[in-house]
Amino acid sequence: MASPAIDDYLKTIYHHTEWQDDRITPSQLAAELGLAPSSVTEMVQKLAAQGLVTHRPYGPIALSEEGERRAAAIIRRHRLIETWLVSEFGYAWDEVHDEAEVLEHAISDRLLEGIDERLGRPRFDPHGDAIPDAAGHVHREPFVLLAQAPAGHVGRVLRVSDRDPELLRAVESAGVAVGTTVTVTDAAALRIGTASVSLPDAAADAVWLSI
């Protein structure tokens, strides 16, 4: 049964392991969703009963095969809508998240397919996050978090987290965008060509580069 609340849980669990390997814990899930731990525990039990997650008491949470399929489907909607808003309506990349949160539950499958076709079947959204295809598959290349990249590392910007619109604006103002080739100076500084670029400290944990 369709449920925005369930979709939000599944999306959050899915997001957690997209760019690192550790599974999400109940306390982390509660913090991400801004909910009381007791409420999260109750919902996780319901999700497990529906076969959407696997979980043991106090242990980490993982999506089941069905949970992964459902999470990928709603994330596909969200990221295609973000891409559509930027491409067709002139939204900036820091403006699209909240709009997509509303629209992902409202548009029909037919309209979604039309958006995907019109956009040329994009593989990535404006922030560099992979858009699952209709079968739920994603395509990513090896990556490293800026905070973990050694000085002198050269790579393309693969992704900038969309969690903080202010940080997105600061990164954009610095001339850094998805696809930009950069050389790492340190965790808060890059070089683009011969130009040195300073980023907010928070960018170290919000920018991913190709290896």
MODELLER restraints for C-alpha pairs under 7 A, 6 or more apart:
rsr = mdl.restraints
at = mdl.atoms
rsr.add(forms.Gaussian(group=physical.xy_distance, feature=features.Distance(at['CA:7:A'], at['CA:71:A']), mean=6.71, stdev=0.5))
rsr.add(forms.Gaussian(group=physical.xy_distance, feature=features.Distance(at['CA:10:A'], at['CA:67:A']), mean=6.81, stdev=0.5))
rsr.add(forms.Gaussian(group=physical.xy_distance, feature=features.Distance(at['CA:10:A'], at['CA:71:A']), mean=5.28, stdev=0.5))
rsr.add(forms.Gaussian(group=physical.xy_distance, feature=features.Distance(at['CA:11:A'], at['CA:71:A']), mean=5.32, stdev=0.5))
rsr.add(forms.Gaussian(group=physical.xy_distance, feature=features.Distance(at['CA:11:A'], at['CA:75:A']), mean=6.69, stdev=0.5))
rsr.add(forms.Gaussian(group=physical.xy_distance, feature=features.Distance(at['CA:13:A'], at['CA:24:A']), mean=6.46, stdev=0.5))
rsr.add(forms.Gaussian(group=physical.xy_distance, feature=features.Distance(at['CA:14:A'], at['CA:71:A']), mean=6.56, stdev=0.5))
rsr.add(forms.Gaussian(group=physical.xy_distance, feature=features.Distance(at['CA:16:A'], at['CA:23:A']), mean=7.00, stdev=0.5))
rsr.add(forms.Gaussian(group=physical.xy_distance, feature=features.Distance(at['CA:16:A'], at['CA:24:A']), mean=6.31, stdev=0.5))
rsr.add(forms.Gaussian(group=physical.xy_distance, feature=features.Distance(at['CA:17:A'], at['CA:23:A']), mean=6.26, stdev=0.5))
rsr.add(forms.Gaussian(group=physical.xy_distance, feature=features.Distance(at['CA:23:A'], at['CA:60:A']), mean=5.72, stdev=0.5))
rsr.add(forms.Gaussian(group=physical.xy_distance, feature=features.Distance(at['CA:23:A'], at['CA:61:A']), mean=6.23, stdev=0.5))
rsr.add(forms.Gaussian(group=physical.xy_distance, feature=features.Distance(at['CA:23:A'], at['CA:62:A']), mean=6.48, stdev=0.5))
rsr.add(forms.Gaussian(group=physical.xy_distance, feature=features.Distance(at['CA:24:A'], at['CA:60:A']), mean=5.46, stdev=0.5))
rsr.add(forms.Gaussian(group=physical.xy_distance, feature=features.Distance(at['CA:24:A'], at['CA:61:A']), mean=5.69, stdev=0.5))
rsr.add(forms.Gaussian(group=physical.xy_distance, feature=features.Distance(at['CA:25:A'], at['CA:59:A']), mean=6.46, stdev=0.5))
rsr.add(forms.Gaussian(group=physical.xy_distance, feature=features.Distance(at['CA:25:A'], at['CA:60:A']), mean=4.31, stdev=0.5))
rsr.add(forms.Gaussian(group=physical.xy_distance, feature=features.Distance(at['CA:25:A'], at['CA:61:A']), mean=5.98, stdev=0.5))
rsr.add(forms.Gaussian(group=physical.xy_distance, feature=features.Distance(at['CA:26:A'], at['CA:40:A']), mean=6.92, stdev=0.5))
rsr.add(forms.Gaussian(group=physical.xy_distance, feature=features.Distance(at['CA:26:A'], at['CA:41:A']), mean=6.88, stdev=0.5))
rsr.add(forms.Gaussian(group=physical.xy_distance, feature=features.Distance(at['CA:26:A'], at['CA:60:A']), mean=6.66, stdev=0.5))
rsr.add(forms.Gaussian(group=physical.xy_distance, feature=features.Distance(at['CA:27:A'], at['CA:37:A']), mean=6.28, stdev=0.5))
rsr.add(forms.Gaussian(group=physical.xy_distance, feature=features.Distance(at['CA:30:A'], at['CA:36:A']), mean=6.14, stdev=0.5))
rsr.add(forms.Gaussian(group=physical.xy_distance, feature=features.Distance(at['CA:30:A'], at['CA:37:A']), mean=5.42, stdev=0.5))
rsr.add(forms.Gaussian(group=physical.xy_distance, feature=features.Distance(at['CA:30:A'], at['CA:40:A']), mean=5.92, stdev=0.5))
rsr.add(forms.Gaussian(group=physical.xy_distance, feature=features.Distance(at['CA:47:A'], at['CA:53:A']), mean=5.82, stdev=0.5))
rsr.add(forms.Gaussian(group=physical.xy_distance, feature=features.Distance(at['CA:48:A'], at['CA:54:A']), mean=5.80, stdev=0.5))
rsr.add(forms.Gaussian(group=physical.xy_distance, feature=features.Distance(at['CA:48:A'], at['CA:55:A']), mean=6.89, stdev=0.5))
rsr.add(forms.Gaussian(group=physical.xy_distance, feature=features.Distance(at['CA:51:A'], at['CA:64:A']), mean=6.69, stdev=0.5))
rsr.add(forms.Gaussian(group=physical.xy_distance, feature=features.Distance(at['CA:52:A'], at['CA:63:A']), mean=6.02, stdev=0.5))
rsr.add(forms.Gaussian(group=physical.xy_distance, feature=features.Distance(at['CA:52:A'], at['CA:64:A']), mean=5.22, stdev=0.5))
rsr.add(forms.Gaussian(group=physical.xy_distance, feature=features.Distance(at['CA:52:A'], at['CA:66:A']), mean=5.72, stdev=0.5))
rsr.add(forms.Gaussian(group=physical.xy_distance, feature=features.Distance(at['CA:52:A'], at['CA:67:A']), mean=4.09, stdev=0.5))
rsr.add(forms.Gaussian(group=physical.xy_distance, feature=features.Distance(at['CA:53:A'], at['CA:61:A']), mean=6.73, stdev=0.5))
rsr.add(forms.Gaussian(group=physical.xy_distance, feature=features.Distance(at['CA:53:A'], at['CA:62:A']), mean=5.51, stdev=0.5))
rsr.add(forms.Gaussian(group=physical.xy_distance, feature=features.Distance(at['CA:53:A'], at['CA:63:A']), mean=4.26, stdev=0.5))
rsr.add(forms.Gaussian(group=physical.xy_distance, feature=features.Distance(at['CA:53:A'], at['CA:64:A']), mean=4.79, stdev=0.5))
rsr.add(forms.Gaussian(group=physical.xy_distance, feature=features.Distance(at['CA:53:A'], at['CA:67:A']), mean=6.09, stdev=0.5))
rsr.add(forms.Gaussian(group=physical.xy_distance, feature=features.Distance(at['CA:54:A'], at['CA:61:A']), mean=6.04, stdev=0.5))
rsr.add(forms.Gaussian(group=physical.xy_distance, feature=features.Distance(at['CA:54:A'], at['CA:62:A']), mean=5.34, stdev=0.5))
rsr.add(forms.Gaussian(group=physical.xy_distance, feature=features.Distance(at['CA:54:A'], at['CA:63:A']), mean=6.19, stdev=0.5))
rsr.add(forms.Gaussian(group=physical.xy_distance, feature=features.Distance(at['CA:54:A'], at['CA:64:A']), mean=6.10, stdev=0.5))
rsr.add(forms.Gaussian(group=physical.xy_distance, feature=features.Distance(at['CA:55:A'], at['CA:61:A']), mean=5.00, stdev=0.5))
rsr.add(forms.Gaussian(group=physical.xy_distance, feature=features.Distance(at['CA:55:A'], at['CA:62:A']), mean=6.68, stdev=0.5))
rsr.add(forms.Gaussian(group=physical.xy_distance, feature=features.Distance(at['CA:69:A'], at['CA:136:A']), mean=6.02, stdev=0.5))
rsr.add(forms.Gaussian(group=physical.xy_distance, feature=features.Distance(at['CA:72:A'], at['CA:132:A']), mean=6.07, stdev=0.5))
rsr.add(forms.Gaussian(group=physical.xy_distance, feature=features.Distance(at['CA:72:A'], at['CA:136:A']), mean=5.33, stdev=0.5))
rsr.add(forms.Gaussian(group=physical.xy_distance, feature=features.Distance(at['CA:73:A'], at['CA:136:A']), mean=6.40, stdev=0.5))
rsr.add(forms.Gaussian(group=physical.xy_distance, feature=features.Distance(at['CA:76:A'], at['CA:131:A']), mean=5.34, stdev=0.5))
rsr.add(forms.Gaussian(group=physical.xy_distance, feature=features.Distance(at['CA:76:A'], at['CA:132:A']), mean=5.23, stdev=0.5))
rsr.add(forms.Gaussian(group=physical.xy_distance, feature=features.Distance(at['CA:77:A'], at['CA:104:A']), mean=5.49, stdev=0.5))
rsr.add(forms.Gaussian(group=physical.xy_distance, feature=features.Distance(at['CA:77:A'], at['CA:112:A']), mean=6.96, stdev=0.5))
rsr.add(forms.Gaussian(group=physical.xy_distance, feature=features.Distance(at['CA:78:A'], at['CA:100:A']), mean=5.42, stdev=0.5))
rsr.add(forms.Gaussian(group=physical.xy_distance, feature=features.Distance(at['CA:78:A'], at['CA:101:A']), mean=6.68, stdev=0.5))
rsr.add(forms.Gaussian(group=physical.xy_distance, feature=features.Distance(at['CA:78:A'], at['CA:104:A']), mean=5.34, stdev=0.5))
rsr.add(forms.Gaussian(group=physical.xy_distance, feature=features.Distance(at['CA:79:A'], at['CA:125:A']), mean=5.51, stdev=0.5))
rsr.add(forms.Gaussian(group=physical.xy_distance, feature=features.Distance(at['CA:79:A'], at['CA:131:A']), mean=6.03, stdev=0.5))
rsr.add(forms.Gaussian(group=physical.xy_distance, feature=features.Distance(at['CA:80:A'], at['CA:116:A']), mean=6.73, stdev=0.5))
rsr.add(forms.Gaussian(group=physical.xy_distance, feature=features.Distance(at['CA:80:A'], at['CA:125:A']), mean=6.75, stdev=0.5))
rsr.add(forms.Gaussian(group=physical.xy_distance, feature=features.Distance(at['CA:80:A'], at['CA:131:A']), mean=6.96, stdev=0.5))
rsr.add(forms.Gaussian(group=physical.xy_distance, feature=features.Distance(at['CA:81:A'], at['CA:100:A']), mean=5.76, stdev=0.5))
rsr.add(forms.Gaussian(group=physical.xy_distance, feature=features.Distance(at['CA:82:A'], at['CA:96:A']), mean=5.45, stdev=0.5))
rsr.add(forms.Gaussian(group=physical.xy_distance, feature=features.Distance(at['CA:82:A'], at['CA:97:A']), mean=6.71, stdev=0.5))
rsr.add(forms.Gaussian(group=physical.xy_distance, feature=features.Distance(at['CA:82:A'], at['CA:100:A']), mean=5.89, stdev=0.5))
rsr.add(forms.Gaussian(group=physical.xy_distance, feature=features.Distance(at['CA:82:A'], at['CA:125:A']), mean=6.66, stdev=0.5))
rsr.add(forms.Gaussian(group=physical.xy_distance, feature=features.Distance(at['CA:83:A'], at['CA:125:A']), mean=5.24, stdev=0.5))
rsr.add(forms.Gaussian(group=physical.xy_distance, feature=features.Distance(at['CA:83:A'], at['CA:126:A']), mean=5.83, stdev=0.5))
rsr.add(forms.Gaussian(group=physical.xy_distance, feature=features.Distance(at['CA:84:A'], at['CA:115:A']), mean=6.93, stdev=0.5))
rsr.add(forms.Gaussian(group=physical.xy_distance, feature=features.Distance(at['CA:85:A'], at['CA:91:A']), mean=5.66, stdev=0.5))
rsr.add(forms.Gaussian(group=physical.xy_distance, feature=features.Distance(at['CA:85:A'], at['CA:96:A']), mean=6.77, stdev=0.5))
rsr.add(forms.Gaussian(group=physical.xy_distance, feature=features.Distance(at['CA:86:A'], at['CA:92:A']), mean=6.09, stdev=0.5))
rsr.add(forms.Gaussian(group=physical.xy_distance, feature=features.Distance(at['CA:86:A'], at['CA:93:A']), mean=6.73, stdev=0.5))
rsr.add(forms.Gaussian(group=physical.xy_distance, feature=features.Distance(at['CA:93:A'], at['CA:126:A']), mean=6.15, stdev=0.5))
rsr.add(forms.Gaussian(group=physical.xy_distance, feature=features.Distance(at['CA:93:A'], at['CA:127:A']), mean=6.99, stdev=0.5))
rsr.add(forms.Gaussian(group=physical.xy_distance, feature=features.Distance(at['CA:94:A'], at['CA:162:A']), mean=7.00, stdev=0.5))
rsr.add(forms.Gaussian(group=physical.xy_distance, feature=features.Distance(at['CA:94:A'], at['CA:165:A']), mean=4.77, stdev=0.5))
rsr.add(forms.Gaussian(group=physical.xy_distance, feature=features.Distance(at['CA:94:A'], at['CA:168:A']), mean=5.95, stdev=0.5))
rsr.add(forms.Gaussian(group=physical.xy_distance, feature=features.Distance(at['CA:94:A'], at['CA:169:A']), mean=6.74, stdev=0.5))
rsr.add(forms.Gaussian(group=physical.xy_distance, feature=features.Distance(at['CA:123:A'], at['CA:130:A']), mean=5.79, stdev=0.5))
rsr.add(forms.Gaussian(group=physical.xy_distance, feature=features.Distance(at['CA:123:A'], at['CA:131:A']), mean=5.17, stdev=0.5))
rsr.add(forms.Gaussian(group=physical.xy_distance, feature=features.Distance(at['CA:124:A'], at['CA:130:A']), mean=4.42, stdev=0.5))
rsr.add(forms.Gaussian(group=physical.xy_distance, feature=features.Distance(at['CA:124:A'], at['CA:131:A']), mean=5.14, stdev=0.5))
rsr.add(forms.Gaussian(group=physical.xy_distance, feature=features.Distance(at['CA:125:A'], at['CA:131:A']), mean=6.43, stdev=0.5))
rsr.add(forms.Gaussian(group=physical.xy_distance, feature=features.Distance(at['CA:127:A'], at['CA:159:A']), mean=5.49, stdev=0.5))
rsr.add(forms.Gaussian(group=physical.xy_distance, feature=features.Distance(at['CA:127:A'], at['CA:160:A']), mean=5.36, stdev=0.5))
rsr.add(forms.Gaussian(group=physical.xy_distance, feature=features.Distance(at['CA:127:A'], at['CA:161:A']), mean=6.63, stdev=0.5))
rsr.add(forms.Gaussian(group=physical.xy_distance, feature=features.Distance(at['CA:127:A'], at['CA:162:A']), mean=6.57, stdev=0.5))
rsr.add(forms.Gaussian(group=physical.xy_distance, feature=features.Distance(at['CA:127:A'], at['CA:178:A']), mean=6.64, stdev=0.5))
rsr.add(forms.Gaussian(group=physical.xy_distance, feature=features.Distance(at['CA:128:A'], at['CA:158:A']), mean=5.51, stdev=0.5))
rsr.add(forms.Gaussian(group=physical.xy_distance, feature=features.Distance(at['CA:128:A'], at['CA:159:A']), mean=4.16, stdev=0.5))
rsr.add(forms.Gaussian(group=physical.xy_distance, feature=features.Distance(at['CA:128:A'], at['CA:160:A']), mean=6.58, stdev=0.5))
rsr.add(forms.Gaussian(group=physical.xy_distance, feature=features.Distance(at['CA:128:A'], at['CA:178:A']), mean=6.07, stdev=0.5))
rsr.add(forms.Gaussian(group=physical.xy_distance, feature=features.Distance(at['CA:129:A'], at['CA:159:A']), mean=6.16, stdev=0.5))
rsr.add(forms.Gaussian(group=physical.xy_distance, feature=features.Distance(at['CA:130:A'], at['CA:138:A']), mean=6.05, stdev=0.5))
rsr.add(forms.Gaussian(group=physical.xy_distance, feature=features.Distance(at['CA:130:A'], at['CA:139:A']), mean=6.59, stdev=0.5))
rsr.add(forms.Gaussian(group=physical.xy_distance, feature=features.Distance(at['CA:130:A'], at['CA:140:A']), mean=6.86, stdev=0.5))
rsr.add(forms.Gaussian(group=physical.xy_distance, feature=features.Distance(at['CA:131:A'], at['CA:138:A']), mean=6.42, stdev=0.5))
rsr.add(forms.Gaussian(group=physical.xy_distance, feature=features.Distance(at['CA:132:A'], at['CA:138:A']), mean=4.68, stdev=0.5))
rsr.add(forms.Gaussian(group=physical.xy_distance, feature=features.Distance(at['CA:142:A'], at['CA:210:A']), mean=6.10, stdev=0.5))
rsr.add(forms.Gaussian(group=physical.xy_distance, feature=features.Distance(at['CA:142:A'], at['CA:211:A']), mean=5.89, stdev=0.5))
rsr.add(forms.Gaussian(group=physical.xy_distance, feature=features.Distance(at['CA:143:A'], at['CA:208:A']), mean=6.35, stdev=0.5))
rsr.add(forms.Gaussian(group=physical.xy_distance, feature=features.Distance(at['CA:143:A'], at['CA:209:A']), mean=5.47, stdev=0.5))
rsr.add(forms.Gaussian(group=physical.xy_distance, feature=features.Distance(at['CA:143:A'], at['CA:210:A']), mean=4.57, stdev=0.5))
rsr.add(forms.Gaussian(group=physical.xy_distance, feature=features.Distance(at['CA:143:A'], at['CA:211:A']), mean=5.31, stdev=0.5))
rsr.add(forms.Gaussian(group=physical.xy_distance, feature=features.Distance(at['CA:144:A'], at['CA:208:A']), mean=5.59, stdev=0.5))
rsr.add(forms.Gaussian(group=physical.xy_distance, feature=features.Distance(at['CA:144:A'], at['CA:209:A']), mean=5.33, stdev=0.5))
rsr.add(forms.Gaussian(group=physical.xy_distance, feature=features.Distance(at['CA:144:A'], at['CA:210:A']), mean=6.33, stdev=0.5))
rsr.add(forms.Gaussian(group=physical.xy_distance, feature=features.Distance(at['CA:144:A'], at['CA:211:A']), mean=6.31, stdev=0.5))
rsr.add(forms.Gaussian(group=physical.xy_distance, feature=features.Distance(at['CA:145:A'], at['CA:205:A']), mean=6.61, stdev=0.5))
rsr.add(forms.Gaussian(group=physical.xy_distance, feature=features.Distance(at['CA:145:A'], at['CA:207:A']), mean=6.12, stdev=0.5))
rsr.add(forms.Gaussian(group=physical.xy_distance, feature=features.Distance(at['CA:145:A'], at['CA:208:A']), mean=4.46, stdev=0.5))
rsr.add(forms.Gaussian(group=physical.xy_distance, feature=features.Distance(at['CA:145:A'], at['CA:209:A']), mean=6.28, stdev=0.5))
rsr.add(forms.Gaussian(group=physical.xy_distance, feature=features.Distance(at['CA:146:A'], at['CA:187:A']), mean=6.06, stdev=0.5))
rsr.add(forms.Gaussian(group=physical.xy_distance, feature=features.Distance(at['CA:146:A'], at['CA:204:A']), mean=5.03, stdev=0.5))
rsr.add(forms.Gaussian(group=physical.xy_distance, feature=features.Distance(at['CA:146:A'], at['CA:205:A']), mean=6.53, stdev=0.5))
rsr.add(forms.Gaussian(group=physical.xy_distance, feature=features.Distance(at['CA:146:A'], at['CA:207:A']), mean=5.57, stdev=0.5))
rsr.add(forms.Gaussian(group=physical.xy_distance, feature=features.Distance(at['CA:146:A'], at['CA:208:A']), mean=5.60, stdev=0.5))
rsr.add(forms.Gaussian(group=physical.xy_distance, feature=features.Distance(at['CA:146:A'], at['CA:209:A']), mean=6.53, stdev=0.5))
rsr.add(forms.Gaussian(group=physical.xy_distance, feature=features.Distance(at['CA:147:A'], at['CA:187:A']), mean=5.09, stdev=0.5))
rsr.add(forms.Gaussian(group=physical.xy_distance, feature=features.Distance(at['CA:147:A'], at['CA:204:A']), mean=4.50, stdev=0.5))
rsr.add(forms.Gaussian(group=physical.xy_distance, feature=features.Distance(at['CA:147:A'], at['CA:205:A']), mean=5.82, stdev=0.5))
rsr.add(forms.Gaussian(group=physical.xy_distance, feature=features.Distance(at['CA:151:A'], at['CA:184:A']), mean=5.15, stdev=0.5))
rsr.add(forms.Gaussian(group=physical.xy_distance, feature=features.Distance(at['CA:151:A'], at['CA:185:A']), mean=5.00, stdev=0.5))
rsr.add(forms.Gaussian(group=physical.xy_distance, feature=features.Distance(at['CA:151:A'], at['CA:186:A']), mean=5.54, stdev=0.5))
rsr.add(forms.Gaussian(group=physical.xy_distance, feature=features.Distance(at['CA:152:A'], at['CA:183:A']), mean=5.87, stdev=0.5))
rsr.add(forms.Gaussian(group=physical.xy_distance, feature=features.Distance(at['CA:152:A'], at['CA:184:A']), mean=5.26, stdev=0.5))
rsr.add(forms.Gaussian(group=physical.xy_distance, feature=features.Distance(at['CA:152:A'], at['CA:185:A']), mean=6.14, stdev=0.5))
rsr.add(forms.Gaussian(group=physical.xy_distance, feature=features.Distance(at['CA:153:A'], at['CA:183:A']), mean=5.59, stdev=0.5))
rsr.add(forms.Gaussian(group=physical.xy_distance, feature=features.Distance(at['CA:153:A'], at['CA:184:A']), mean=5.29, stdev=0.5))
rsr.add(forms.Gaussian(group=physical.xy_distance, feature=features.Distance(at['CA:154:A'], at['CA:182:A']), mean=5.73, stdev=0.5))
rsr.add(forms.Gaussian(group=physical.xy_distance, feature=features.Distance(at['CA:154:A'], at['CA:183:A']), mean=4.43, stdev=0.5))
rsr.add(forms.Gaussian(group=physical.xy_distance, feature=features.Distance(at['CA:154:A'], at['CA:184:A']), mean=6.46, stdev=0.5))
rsr.add(forms.Gaussian(group=physical.xy_distance, feature=features.Distance(at['CA:155:A'], at['CA:181:A']), mean=5.51, stdev=0.5))
rsr.add(forms.Gaussian(group=physical.xy_distance, feature=features.Distance(at['CA:155:A'], at['CA:182:A']), mean=5.71, stdev=0.5))
rsr.add(forms.Gaussian(group=physical.xy_distance, feature=features.Distance(at['CA:155:A'], at['CA:183:A']), mean=6.67, stdev=0.5))
rsr.add(forms.Gaussian(group=physical.xy_distance, feature=features.Distance(at['CA:155:A'], at['CA:209:A']), mean=5.47, stdev=0.5))
rsr.add(forms.Gaussian(group=physical.xy_distance, feature=features.Distance(at['CA:155:A'], at['CA:210:A']), mean=4.86, stdev=0.5))
rsr.add(forms.Gaussian(group=physical.xy_distance, feature=features.Distance(at['CA:155:A'], at['CA:211:A']), mean=6.04, stdev=0.5))
rsr.add(forms.Gaussian(group=physical.xy_distance, feature=features.Distance(at['CA:156:A'], at['CA:179:A']), mean=5.42, stdev=0.5))
rsr.add(forms.Gaussian(group=physical.xy_distance, feature=features.Distance(at['CA:156:A'], at['CA:180:A']), mean=5.33, stdev=0.5))
rsr.add(forms.Gaussian(group=physical.xy_distance, feature=features.Distance(at['CA:156:A'], at['CA:181:A']), mean=4.16, stdev=0.5))
rsr.add(forms.Gaussian(group=physical.xy_distance, feature=features.Distance(at['CA:156:A'], at['CA:182:A']), mean=6.13, stdev=0.5))
rsr.add(forms.Gaussian(group=physical.xy_distance, feature=features.Distance(at['CA:156:A'], at['CA:209:A']), mean=5.38, stdev=0.5))
rsr.add(forms.Gaussian(group=physical.xy_distance, feature=features.Distance(at['CA:156:A'], at['CA:210:A']), mean=5.25, stdev=0.5))
rsr.add(forms.Gaussian(group=physical.xy_distance, feature=features.Distance(at['CA:157:A'], at['CA:177:A']), mean=6.74, stdev=0.5))
rsr.add(forms.Gaussian(group=physical.xy_distance, feature=features.Distance(at['CA:157:A'], at['CA:178:A']), mean=4.95, stdev=0.5))
rsr.add(forms.Gaussian(group=physical.xy_distance, feature=features.Distance(at['CA:157:A'], at['CA:179:A']), mean=5.13, stdev=0.5))
rsr.add(forms.Gaussian(group=physical.xy_distance, feature=features.Distance(at['CA:157:A'], at['CA:180:A']), mean=5.43, stdev=0.5))
rsr.add(forms.Gaussian(group=physical.xy_distance, feature=features.Distance(at['CA:157:A'], at['CA:181:A']), mean=6.36, stdev=0.5))
rsr.add(forms.Gaussian(group=physical.xy_distance, feature=features.Distance(at['CA:157:A'], at['CA:208:A']), mean=5.99, stdev=0.5))
rsr.add(forms.Gaussian(group=physical.xy_distance, feature=features.Distance(at['CA:157:A'], at['CA:209:A']), mean=4.58, stdev=0.5))
rsr.add(forms.Gaussian(group=physical.xy_distance, feature=features.Distance(at['CA:157:A'], at['CA:210:A']), mean=6.53, stdev=0.5))
rsr.add(forms.Gaussian(group=physical.xy_distance, feature=features.Distance(at['CA:158:A'], at['CA:178:A']), mean=5.54, stdev=0.5))
rsr.add(forms.Gaussian(group=physical.xy_distance, feature=features.Distance(at['CA:158:A'], at['CA:179:A']), mean=6.22, stdev=0.5))
rsr.add(forms.Gaussian(group=physical.xy_distance, feature=features.Distance(at['CA:158:A'], at['CA:208:A']), mean=5.53, stdev=0.5))
rsr.add(forms.Gaussian(group=physical.xy_distance, feature=features.Distance(at['CA:158:A'], at['CA:209:A']), mean=5.19, stdev=0.5))
rsr.add(forms.Gaussian(group=physical.xy_distance, feature=features.Distance(at['CA:158:A'], at['CA:210:A']), mean=6.15, stdev=0.5))
rsr.add(forms.Gaussian(group=physical.xy_distance, feature=features.Distance(at['CA:159:A'], at['CA:178:A']), mean=5.97, stdev=0.5))
rsr.add(forms.Gaussian(group=physical.xy_distance, feature=features.Distance(at['CA:159:A'], at['CA:207:A']), mean=5.83, stdev=0.5))
rsr.add(forms.Gaussian(group=physical.xy_distance, feature=features.Distance(at['CA:159:A'], at['CA:208:A']), mean=5.15, stdev=0.5))
rsr.add(forms.Gaussian(group=physical.xy_distance, feature=features.Distance(at['CA:160:A'], at['CA:206:A']), mean=5.58, stdev=0.5))
rsr.add(forms.Gaussian(group=physical.xy_distance, feature=features.Distance(at['CA:160:A'], at['CA:207:A']), mean=4.62, stdev=0.5))
rsr.add(forms.Gaussian(group=physical.xy_distance, feature=features.Distance(at['CA:160:A'], at['CA:208:A']), mean=6.50, stdev=0.5))
rsr.add(forms.Gaussian(group=physical.xy_distance, feature=features.Distance(at['CA:161:A'], at['CA:206:A']), mean=5.05, stdev=0.5))
rsr.add(forms.Gaussian(group=physical.xy_distance, feature=features.Distance(at['CA:161:A'], at['CA:207:A']), mean=6.57, stdev=0.5))
rsr.add(forms.Gaussian(group=physical.xy_distance, feature=features.Distance(at['CA:162:A'], at['CA:168:A']), mean=6.83, stdev=0.5))
rsr.add(forms.Gaussian(group=physical.xy_distance, feature=features.Distance(at['CA:171:A'], at['CA:199:A']), mean=6.54, stdev=0.5))
rsr.add(forms.Gaussian(group=physical.xy_distance, feature=features.Distance(at['CA:174:A'], at['CA:197:A']), mean=6.33, stdev=0.5))
rsr.add(forms.Gaussian(group=physical.xy_distance, feature=features.Distance(at['CA:181:A'], at['CA:192:A']), mean=6.73, stdev=0.5))
rsr.add(forms.Gaussian(group=physical.xy_distance, feature=features.Distance(at['CA:182:A'], at['CA:190:A']), mean=6.24, stdev=0.5))
rsr.add(forms.Gaussian(group=physical.xy_distance, feature=features.Distance(at['CA:182:A'], at['CA:191:A']), mean=5.60, stdev=0.5))
rsr.add(forms.Gaussian(group=physical.xy_distance, feature=features.Distance(at['CA:182:A'], at['CA:192:A']), mean=4.95, stdev=0.5))
rsr.add(forms.Gaussian(group=physical.xy_distance, feature=features.Distance(at['CA:183:A'], at['CA:190:A']), mean=5.56, stdev=0.5))
rsr.add(forms.Gaussian(group=physical.xy_distance, feature=features.Distance(at['CA:183:A'], at['CA:191:A']), mean=4.96, stdev=0.5))
rsr.add(forms.Gaussian(group=physical.xy_distance, feature=features.Distance(at['CA:183:A'], at['CA:192:A']), mean=6.51, stdev=0.5))
rsr.add(forms.Gaussian(group=physical.xy_distance, feature=features.Distance(at['CA:184:A'], at['CA:190:A']), mean=4.68, stdev=0.5))
rsr.add(forms.Gaussian(group=physical.xy_distance, feature=features.Distance(at['CA:184:A'], at['CA:191:A']), mean=6.42, stdev=0.5))
rsr.add(forms.Gaussian(group=physical.xy_distance, feature=features.Distance(at['CA:185:A'], at['CA:191:A']), mean=6.71, stdev=0.5))
rsr.add(forms.Gaussian(group=physical.xy_distance, feature=features.Distance(at['CA:187:A'], at['CA:204:A']), mean=5.25, stdev=0.5))
rsr.add(forms.Gaussian(group=physical.xy_distance, feature=features.Distance(at['CA:188:A'], at['CA:198:A']), mean=6.03, stdev=0.5))
rsr.add(forms.Gaussian(group=physical.xy_distance, feature=features.Distance(at['CA:188:A'], at['CA:199:A']), mean=5.15, stdev=0.5))
rsr.add(forms.Gaussian(group=physical.xy_distance, feature=features.Distance(at['CA:188:A'], at['CA:200:A']), mean=6.34, stdev=0.5))
rsr.add(forms.Gaussian(group=physical.xy_distance, feature=features.Distance(at['CA:188:A'], at['CA:201:A']), mean=5.47, stdev=0.5))
rsr.add(forms.Gaussian(group=physical.xy_distance, feature=features.Distance(at['CA:188:A'], at['CA:203:A']), mean=6.84, stdev=0.5))
rsr.add(forms.Gaussian(group=physical.xy_distance, feature=features.Distance(at['CA:188:A'], at['CA:204:A']), mean=6.08, stdev=0.5))
rsr.add(forms.Gaussian(group=physical.xy_distance, feature=features.Distance(at['CA:189:A'], at['CA:197:A']), mean=5.64, stdev=0.5))
rsr.add(forms.Gaussian(group=physical.xy_distance, feature=features.Distance(at['CA:189:A'], at['CA:198:A']), mean=4.49, stdev=0.5))
rsr.add(forms.Gaussian(group=physical.xy_distance, feature=features.Distance(at['CA:189:A'], at['CA:199:A']), mean=5.79, stdev=0.5))
rsr.add(forms.Gaussian(group=physical.xy_distance, feature=features.Distance(at['CA:190:A'], at['CA:196:A']), mean=5.95, stdev=0.5))
rsr.add(forms.Gaussian(group=physical.xy_distance, feature=features.Distance(at['CA:190:A'], at['CA:197:A']), mean=5.10, stdev=0.5))
rsr.add(forms.Gaussian(group=physical.xy_distance, feature=features.Distance(at['CA:190:A'], at['CA:198:A']), mean=6.45, stdev=0.5))
rsr.add(forms.Gaussian(group=physical.xy_distance, feature=features.Distance(at['CA:191:A'], at['CA:197:A']), mean=5.70, stdev=0.5))
